[in-house]
Amino acid sequence: MEIVYLEEVEFDLQDGRDFYDKQQPGIGDYFVDSILADAESLTLYAGVHSKHFGFYRLFGKTFPFAIYYLVDAELVSVCAILDMRRDPAWIRTELGARRS
């Protein structure tokens, strides 16, 4: 399967990087590397995760973030990488905006 990332995912990753770099410099890069490695596992495991708010959801292994994605034939579209500590109503609204 091929993986594509919506443009907004870059902003999600930057927000996470900034948050973790404020905790300790350098952790932000580790965050991005970890989450992208989790996302790359979708080449093998896309579609096996439970659906939430209309998207498949893969939890990050190291950080409390989730990767929300859609599957269409041989294409996996990563739509969002969001902090799971956020209010679920905010997550629902954010994902609704990305579905359009």
ROVOGU-268859 format. One record per atom (N, C-alpha, C): residue in one letter; x, y, z; atom name; residue number from 1. Coordinates in Angstrom, 3 decimals, padded with zeros to 6 digits. Example, Ala and Ser with C-alpha at 12.3 -4.5 7.8 and 13.67 -1.06 7.14 Angstrom:
2
REC   res          X          Y          Z   atom     n
REC     A    013.190   -005.690    007.800      N     1
REC     A    012.300   -004.500    007.800     CA     1
REC     A    013.200   -003.300    007.800      C     1
REC     S    012.850   -002.250    007.080      N     2
REC     S    013.670   -001.060    007.140     CA     2
REC     S    012.900    000.030    007.870      C     2
// end
This chain:
100
REC   res          X          Y          Z   atom     n
REC     M    000.829   -001.181    000.000      N     1
REC     M    000.000    000.000    000.000     CA     1
REC     M    000.878    001.251    000.000      C     1
REC     E    000.391    002.249   -000.691      N     2
REC     E    001.082    003.539   -000.719     CA     2
REC     E    000.474    004.439    000.353      C     2
REC     I    001.311    005.209    001.028      N     3
REC     I    000.850    006.122    002.067     CA     3
REC     I    001.038    007.553    001.586      C     3
REC     V   -000.019    008.353    001.712      N     4
REC     V    000.064    009.787    001.426     CA     4
REC     V   -000.375    010.526    002.685      C     4
REC     Y    000.154    011.723    002.851      N     5
REC     Y   -000.129    012.538    004.024     CA     5
REC     Y   -000.809    013.832    003.587      C     5
REC     L   -001.939    014.158    004.228      N     6
REC     L   -002.561    015.448    003.972     CA     6
REC     L   -001.610    016.557    004.419      C     6
REC     E   -001.736    017.704    003.814      N     7
REC     E   -000.876    018.847    004.138     CA     7
REC     E   -000.958    019.209    005.626      C     7
REC     E   -002.147    019.079    006.212      N     8
REC     E   -002.342    019.440    007.619     CA     8
REC     E   -001.517    018.580    008.571      C     8
REC     V   -001.140    017.380    008.137      N     9
REC     V   -000.352    016.489    008.981     CA     9
REC     V    001.002    017.117    009.298      C     9
REC     E    001.548    017.876    008.363      N    10
REC     E    002.821    018.564    008.613     CA    10
REC     E    002.685    019.519    009.803      C    10
REC     F    001.540    020.204    009.895      N    11
REC     F    001.303    021.116    011.017     CA    11
REC     F    001.122    020.341    012.314      C    11
REC     D    000.456    019.178    012.251      N    12
REC     D    000.305    018.327    013.433     CA    12
REC     D    001.670    017.911    013.969      C    12
REC     L    002.538    017.490    013.059      N    13
REC     L    003.880    017.058    013.464     CA    13
REC     L    004.684    018.216    014.041      C    13
REC     Q    004.559    019.388    013.441      N    14
REC     Q    005.287    020.555    013.945     CA    14
REC     Q    004.790    020.948    015.333      C    14
REC     D    003.481    020.887    015.553      N    15
REC     D    002.938    021.188    016.882     CA    15
REC     D    003.483    020.217    017.926      C    15
REC     G    003.510    018.934    017.593      N    16
REC     G    004.058    017.931    018.504     CA    16
REC     G    005.537    018.138    018.752      C    16
REC     R    006.278    018.429    017.697      N    17
REC     R    007.719    018.683    017.830     CA    17
REC     R    007.957    019.865    018.764      C    17
REC     D    007.225    020.946    018.553      N    18
REC     D    007.393    022.137    019.393     CA    18
REC     D    007.078    021.837    020.857      C    18
REC     F    005.982    021.102    021.092      N    19
REC     F    005.598    020.762    022.456     CA    19
REC     F    006.709    019.978    023.152      C    19
REC     Y    007.222    018.942    022.505      N    20
REC     Y    008.231    018.105    023.148     CA    20
REC     Y    009.588    018.786    023.238      C    20
REC     D    009.919    019.658    022.302      N    21
REC     D    011.177    020.405    022.410     CA    21
REC     D    011.149    021.385    023.582      C    21
REC     K    009.956    021.864    023.956      N    22
REC     K    009.848    022.726    025.134     CA    22
REC     K    010.108    021.932    026.410      C    22
REC     Q    009.801    020.639    026.381      N    23
REC     Q    010.045    019.783    027.542     CA    23
REC     Q    011.548    019.523    027.695      C    23
REC     Q    012.176    019.197    026.562      N    24
REC     Q    013.620    018.949    026.546     CA    24
REC     Q    014.081    019.022    025.094      C    24
REC     P    015.044    019.895    024.805      N    25
REC     P    015.508    020.030    023.415     CA    25
REC     P    015.931    018.678    022.824      C    25
REC     G    015.506    018.441    021.581      N    26
REC     G    015.862    017.209    020.880     CA    26
REC     G    014.779    016.147    020.921      C    26
REC     I    013.916    016.198    021.924      N    27
REC     I    012.856    015.196    022.030     CA    27
REC     I    011.862    015.348    020.878      C    27
REC     G    011.706    016.566    020.395      N    28
REC     G    010.778    016.808    019.287     CA    28
REC     G    011.132    016.013    018.048      C    28
REC     D    012.427    015.930    017.743      N    29
REC     D    012.850    015.139    016.582     CA    29
REC     D    012.571    013.655    016.802      C    29
REC     Y    012.782    013.188    018.030      N    30
REC     Y    012.488    011.797    018.357     CA    30
REC     Y    010.992    011.526    018.210      C    30
REC     F    010.166    012.496    018.639      N    31
REC     F    008.720    012.381    018.480     CA    31
REC     F    008.352    012.178    017.006      C    31
REC     V    008.862    013.049    016.143      N    32
REC     V    008.535    012.965    014.711     CA    32
REC     V    008.998    011.634    014.134      C    32
REC     D    010.217    011.219    014.448      N    33
REC     D    010.727    009.945    013.934     CA    33
REC     D    009.867    008.773    014.397      C    33
REC     S    009.464    008.790    015.673      N    34
REC     S    008.651    007.698    016.219     CA    34
REC     S    007.277    007.630    015.561      C    34
REC     I    006.624    008.769    015.454      N    35
REC     I    005.273    008.797    014.886     CA    35
REC     I    005.294    008.403    013.410      C    35
REC     L    006.291    008.890    012.675      N    36
REC     L    006.373    008.520    011.255     CA    36
REC     L    006.673    007.029    011.087      C    36
REC     A    007.463    006.452    011.989      N    37
REC     A    007.704    005.005    011.938     CA    37
REC     A    006.402    004.248    012.193      C    37
REC     D    005.605    004.739    013.152      N    38
REC     D    004.297    004.122    013.405     CA    38
REC     D    003.421    004.218    012.154      C    38
REC     A    003.415    005.384    011.523      N    39
REC     A    002.593    005.586    010.320     CA    39
REC     A    003.050    004.676    009.181      C    39
REC     E    004.333    004.458    009.052      N    40
REC     E    004.846    003.597    007.979     CA    40
REC     E    004.394    002.150    008.146      C    40
REC     S    004.041    001.753    009.366      N    41
REC     S    003.539    000.386    009.572     CA    41
REC     S    002.210    000.170    008.855      C    41
REC     L    001.568    001.260    008.445      N    42
REC     L    000.299    001.135    007.736     CA    42
REC     L    000.462    000.479    006.371      C    42
REC     T    001.670    000.423    005.830      N    43
REC     T    001.863   -000.282    004.562     CA    43
REC     T    001.469   -001.751    004.713      C    43
REC     L    001.597   -002.270    005.924      N    44
REC     L    001.236   -003.671    006.185     CA    44
REC     L   -000.102   -003.822    006.902      C    44
REC     Y   -000.420   -002.880    007.791      N    45
REC     Y   -001.548   -003.072    008.696     CA    45
REC     Y   -002.718   -002.118    008.478      C    45
REC     A   -002.762   -001.431    007.374      N    46
REC     A   -003.864   -000.490    007.123     CA    46
REC     A   -005.199   -001.213    007.115      C    46
REC     G   -006.149   -000.629    007.794      N    47
REC     G   -007.504   -001.170    007.805     CA    47
REC     G   -007.819   -002.117    008.940      C    47
REC     V   -006.838   -002.498    009.739      N    48
REC     V   -007.098   -003.435    010.827     CA    48
REC     V   -007.480   -002.730    012.129      C    48
REC     H   -007.325   -001.428    012.169      N    49
REC     H   -007.583   -000.669    013.389     CA    49
REC     H   -009.062   -000.299    013.494      C    49
REC     S   -009.492   -000.006    014.704      N    50
REC     S   -010.896    000.389    014.902     CA    50
REC     S   -011.134    001.787    014.328      C    50
REC     K   -012.400    002.038    013.998      N    51
REC     K   -012.776    003.340    013.433     CA    51
REC     K   -013.339    004.237    014.530      C    51
REC     H   -012.950    005.504    014.446      N    52
REC     H   -013.434    006.530    015.358     CA    52
REC     H   -013.652    007.798    014.561      C    52
REC     F   -014.842    008.355    014.686      N    53
REC     F   -015.201    009.579    013.965     CA    53
REC     F   -015.056    009.406    012.451      C    53
REC     G   -015.248    008.182    011.961      N    54
REC     G   -015.189    007.918    010.527     CA    54
REC     G   -013.812    007.625    009.971      C    54
REC     F   -012.787    007.594    010.816      N    55
REC     F   -011.409    007.334    010.398     CA    55
REC     F   -010.883    006.116    011.147      C    55
REC     Y   -009.992    005.383    010.517      N    56
REC     Y   -009.248    004.367    011.249     CA    56
REC     Y   -008.293    005.096    012.189      C    56
REC     R   -008.030    004.490    013.360      N    57
REC     R   -007.158    005.132    014.340     CA    57
REC     R   -006.070    004.178    014.810      C    57
REC     L   -004.835    004.583    014.605      N    58
REC     L   -003.658    003.842    015.064     CA    58
REC     L   -003.007    004.652    016.176      C    58
REC     F   -002.844    004.044    017.339      N    59
REC     F   -002.169    004.723    018.441     CA    59
REC     F   -000.662    004.655    018.264      C    59
REC     G    000.012    005.767    018.571      N    60
REC     G    001.470    005.779    018.557     CA    60
REC     G    002.005    004.879    019.659      C    60
REC     K    003.127    004.243    019.410      N    61
REC     K    003.694    003.321    020.390     CA    61
REC     K    004.433    004.035    021.517      C    61
REC     T    005.027    005.195    021.237      N    62
REC     T    005.868    005.863    022.217     CA    62
REC     T    005.229    007.113    022.805      C    62
REC     F    004.474    007.830    022.017      N    63
REC     F    003.882    009.092    022.440     CA    63
REC     F    002.357    008.988    022.413      C    63
REC     P    001.669    009.777    023.258      N    64
REC     P    000.196    009.678    023.331     CA    64
REC     P   -000.503    010.406    022.176      C    64
REC     F   -000.174    010.018    020.982      N    65
REC     F   -000.769    010.580    019.769     CA    65
REC     F   -001.422    009.448    018.992      C    65
REC     A   -002.403    009.814    018.174      N    66
REC     A   -003.066    008.838    017.324     CA    66
REC     A   -002.962    009.303    015.877      C    66
REC     I   -002.844    008.331    015.000      N    67
REC     I   -002.786    008.570    013.562     CA    67
REC     I   -004.151    008.199    013.000      C    67
REC     Y   -004.835    009.166    012.433      N    68
REC     Y   -006.145    008.948    011.835     CA    68
REC     Y   -005.962    008.850    010.328      C    68
REC     Y   -006.525    007.800    009.737      N    69
REC     Y   -006.308    007.571    008.311     CA    69
REC     Y   -007.523    006.948    007.654      C    69
REC     L   -007.518    007.010    006.324      N    70
REC     L   -008.545    006.391    005.488     CA    70
REC     L   -007.863    005.434    004.522      C    70
REC     V   -008.597    004.406    004.091      N    71
REC     V   -008.074    003.434    003.139     CA    71
REC     V   -008.970    003.427    001.914      C    71
REC     D   -008.336    003.506    000.742      N    72
REC     D   -009.074    003.469   -000.514     CA    72
REC     D   -008.270    002.616   -001.488      C    72
REC     A   -008.709    001.397   -001.714      N    73
REC     A   -008.016    000.437   -002.592     CA    73
REC     A   -006.584    000.244   -002.096      C    73
REC     E   -005.602    000.698   -002.847      N    74
REC     E   -004.195    000.521   -002.477     CA    74
REC     E   -003.567    001.796   -001.927      C    74
REC     L   -004.399    002.739   -001.470      N    75
REC     L   -003.910    004.025   -000.994     CA    75
REC     L   -004.360    004.261    000.448      C    75
REC     V   -003.399    004.617    001.298      N    76
REC     V   -003.683    004.991    002.677     CA    76
REC     V   -003.457    006.495    002.778      C    76
REC     S   -004.489    007.212    003.204      N    77
REC     S   -004.383    008.663    003.371     CA    77
REC     S   -004.341    008.982    004.857      C    77
REC     V   -003.186    009.444    005.326      N    78
REC     V   -003.060    009.880    006.714     CA    78
REC     V   -003.625    011.288    006.775      C    78
REC     C   -004.688    011.442    007.546      N    79
REC     C   -005.436    012.707    007.585     CA    79
REC     C   -005.078    013.574    008.787      C    79
REC     A   -004.643    012.944    009.869      N    80
REC     A   -004.329    013.711    011.069     CA    80
REC     A   -003.453    012.880    011.995      C    80
REC     I   -002.615    013.586    012.740      N    81
REC     I   -001.837    012.983    013.821     CA    81
REC     I   -002.083    013.884    015.020      C    81
REC     L   -002.931    013.412    015.946      N    82
REC     L   -003.446    014.279    016.999     CA    82
REC     L   -003.098    013.768    018.387      C    82
REC     D   -002.902    014.713    019.279      N    83
REC     D   -002.610    014.442    020.685     CA    83
REC     D   -003.866    013.878    021.345      C    83
REC     M   -003.765    012.706    021.921      N    84
REC     M   -004.920    012.050    022.531     CA    84
REC     M   -005.290    012.655    023.880      C    84
REC     R   -004.510    013.603    024.358      N    85
REC     R   -004.851    014.280    025.609     CA    85
REC     R   -005.815    015.436    025.376      C    85
REC     R   -006.133    015.700    024.119      N    86
REC     R   -007.078    016.774    023.790     CA    86
REC     R   -008.503    016.325    024.074      C    86
REC     D   -009.378    017.302    024.205      N    87
REC     D   -010.802    017.051    024.410     CA    87
REC     D   -011.351    016.284    023.195      C    87
REC     P   -012.067    015.177    023.428      N    88
REC     P   -012.620    014.417    022.296     CA    88
REC     P   -013.508    015.256    021.373      C    88
REC     A   -014.191    016.243    021.921      N    89
REC     A   -015.016    017.121    021.078     CA    89
REC     A   -014.132    017.916    020.123      C    89
REC     W   -012.972    018.359    020.590      N    90
REC     W   -012.032    019.076    019.724     CA    90
REC     W   -011.524    018.141    018.622      C    90
REC     I   -011.193    016.915    018.992      N    91
REC     I   -010.701    015.943    018.007     CA    91
REC     I   -011.771    015.695    016.945      C    91
REC     R   -013.000    015.503    017.366      N    92
REC     R   -014.107    015.273    016.422     CA    92
REC     R   -014.245    016.450    015.459      C    92
REC     T   -014.183    017.663    015.975      N    93
REC     T   -014.298    018.861    015.135     CA    93
REC     T   -013.128    018.961    014.164      C    93
REC     E   -011.944    018.705    014.655      N    94
REC     E   -010.742    018.771    013.806     CA    94
REC     E   -010.819    017.752    012.674      C    94
REC     L   -011.231    016.543    012.988      N    95
REC     L   -011.344    015.509    011.962     CA    95
REC     L   -012.458    015.820    010.979      C    95
REC     G   -013.550    016.388    011.466      N    96
REC     G   -014.638    016.767    010.578     CA    96
REC     G   -014.189    017.795    009.539      C    96
REC     A   -013.341    018.712    009.956      N    97
REC     A   -012.816    019.726    009.041     CA    97
REC     A   -011.901    019.104    007.983      C    97
REC     R   -011.237    018.027    008.341      N    98
REC     R   -010.291    017.390    007.400     CA    98
REC     R   -010.966    016.426    006.455      C    98
REC     R   -012.172    016.034    006.745      N    99
REC     R   -012.900    015.115    005.868     CA    99
REC     R   -013.378    015.836    004.617      C    99
REC     S   -013.587    017.140    004.709      N   100
REC     S   -014.125    017.915    003.579     CA   100
REC     S   -013.130    018.054    002.452      C   100
// end
